[in-house]
Amino acid sequence: MSFTANHVEGAIPNNKNKNIPLIPNQLNIKELEVLISLIRKSTFSGEDIEPIYNMVIKLQNQYLEQAK
């Protein structure tokens, strides 16, 4: 017995109109937008700049991958 689904909520559409399911615990695009916005509005001490920068790059890459 097998099941098929035409629409999976939380899936990422790719360029071929197929849905790629999110990895468990992966943030969706709205959650990524919220985090990036919160970081943009925050202030950080000098010692936090590099780790925050590296984290933002990862968040941005995930956002761009999902926004395709």
Short mmCIF file of the C-alpha atoms (twelve columns), coordinates in Angstrom:
data_MODEL
# 
_entry.id   MODEL 
# 
loop_
_atom_site.group_PDB 
_atom_site.id 
_atom_site.type_symbol 
_atom_site.label_atom_id 
_atom_site.label_alt_id 
_atom_site.label_comp_id 
_atom_site.label_asym_id 
_atom_site.label_seq_id 
_atom_site.Cartn_x 
_atom_site.Cartn_y 
_atom_site.Cartn_z 
_atom_site.pdbx_PDB_model_num 
ATOM 1  C CA . MET A 1  0.000  0.000  0.000   1 
ATOM 2  C CA . SER A 2  1.375  3.434  -0.844  1 
ATOM 3  C CA . PHE A 3  0.218  7.002  -0.499  1 
ATOM 4  C CA . THR A 4  0.826  10.027 -2.679  1 
ATOM 5  C CA . ALA A 5  0.346  13.697 -1.948  1 
ATOM 6  C CA . ASN A 6  -0.094 16.502 -4.421  1 
ATOM 7  C CA . HIS A 7  0.515  19.240 -1.875  1 
ATOM 8  C CA . VAL A 8  2.699  19.015 1.206   1 
ATOM 9  C CA . GLU A 9  2.429  21.949 3.591   1 
ATOM 10 C CA . GLY A 10 5.834  23.240 4.580   1 
ATOM 11 C CA . ALA A 11 7.385  21.978 1.360   1 
ATOM 12 C CA . ILE A 12 9.705  24.030 -0.780  1 
ATOM 13 C CA . PRO A 13 8.667  24.353 -4.436  1 
ATOM 14 C CA . ASN A 14 11.589 23.896 -6.815  1 
ATOM 15 C CA . ASN A 15 12.022 25.061 -10.393 1 
ATOM 16 C CA . LYS A 16 10.263 21.965 -11.789 1 
ATOM 17 C CA . ASN A 17 7.016  22.598 -9.857  1 
ATOM 18 C CA . LYS A 18 7.694  19.693 -7.522  1 
ATOM 19 C CA . ASN A 19 7.663  20.051 -3.760  1 
ATOM 20 C CA . ILE A 20 10.759 19.246 -1.743  1 
ATOM 21 C CA . PRO A 21 9.794  18.572 1.890   1 
ATOM 22 C CA . LEU A 22 11.543 20.534 4.609   1 
ATOM 23 C CA . ILE A 23 14.132 18.696 6.651   1 
ATOM 24 C CA . PRO A 24 12.734 18.057 10.165  1 
ATOM 25 C CA . ASN A 25 13.323 21.108 12.375  1 
ATOM 26 C CA . GLN A 26 14.363 23.224 9.371   1 
ATOM 27 C CA . LEU A 27 13.066 26.779 9.558   1 
ATOM 28 C CA . ASN A 28 10.525 27.814 6.961   1 
ATOM 29 C CA . ILE A 29 10.889 31.014 4.959   1 
ATOM 30 C CA . LYS A 30 8.660  33.080 7.287   1 
ATOM 31 C CA . GLU A 31 10.666 31.992 10.351  1 
ATOM 32 C CA . LEU A 32 13.898 32.909 8.566   1 
ATOM 33 C CA . GLU A 33 12.476 36.347 7.723   1 
ATOM 34 C CA . VAL A 34 11.574 36.933 11.384  1 
ATOM 35 C CA . LEU A 35 15.045 35.967 12.620  1 
ATOM 36 C CA . ILE A 36 16.850 38.064 10.022  1 
ATOM 37 C CA . SER A 37 14.607 41.034 10.840  1 
ATOM 38 C CA . LEU A 38 15.246 40.659 14.591  1 
ATOM 39 C CA . ILE A 39 18.981 40.525 14.018  1 
ATOM 40 C CA . ARG A 40 18.810 43.608 11.780  1 
ATOM 41 C CA . LYS A 41 17.059 45.575 14.551  1 
ATOM 42 C CA . SER A 42 19.482 44.470 17.294  1 
ATOM 43 C CA . THR A 43 22.789 45.799 18.549  1 
ATOM 44 C CA . PHE A 44 25.720 43.578 19.435  1 
ATOM 45 C CA . SER A 45 29.015 44.024 21.237  1 
ATOM 46 C CA . GLY A 46 32.255 43.801 19.290  1 
ATOM 47 C CA . GLU A 47 33.047 40.279 20.434  1 
ATOM 48 C CA . ASP A 48 29.713 39.033 19.030  1 
ATOM 49 C CA . ILE A 49 30.085 40.502 15.546  1 
ATOM 50 C CA . GLU A 50 31.940 37.627 13.861  1 
ATOM 51 C CA . PRO A 51 29.721 34.791 15.194  1 
ATOM 52 C CA . ILE A 52 26.580 36.811 14.365  1 
ATOM 53 C CA . TYR A 53 27.922 37.569 10.889  1 
ATOM 54 C CA . ASN A 54 28.595 33.865 10.240  1 
ATOM 55 C CA . MET A 55 25.122 32.930 11.476  1 
ATOM 56 C CA . VAL A 56 23.441 35.577 9.316   1 
ATOM 57 C CA . ILE A 57 25.256 34.267 6.232   1 
ATOM 58 C CA . LYS A 58 23.850 30.785 6.941   1 
ATOM 59 C CA . LEU A 59 20.353 32.173 7.520   1 
ATOM 60 C CA . GLN A 60 20.550 34.218 4.347   1 
ATOM 61 C CA . ASN A 61 21.703 31.202 2.307   1 
ATOM 62 C CA . GLN A 62 18.808 29.132 3.631   1 
ATOM 63 C CA . TYR A 63 16.388 31.944 2.866   1 
ATOM 64 C CA . LEU A 64 17.675 32.340 -0.688  1 
ATOM 65 C CA . GLU A 65 17.516 28.589 -1.285  1 
ATOM 66 C CA . GLN A 66 13.882 28.460 -0.174  1 
ATOM 67 C CA . ALA A 67 12.925 31.617 -2.066  1 
ATOM 68 C CA . LYS A 68 13.915 30.110 -5.442  1 
# 
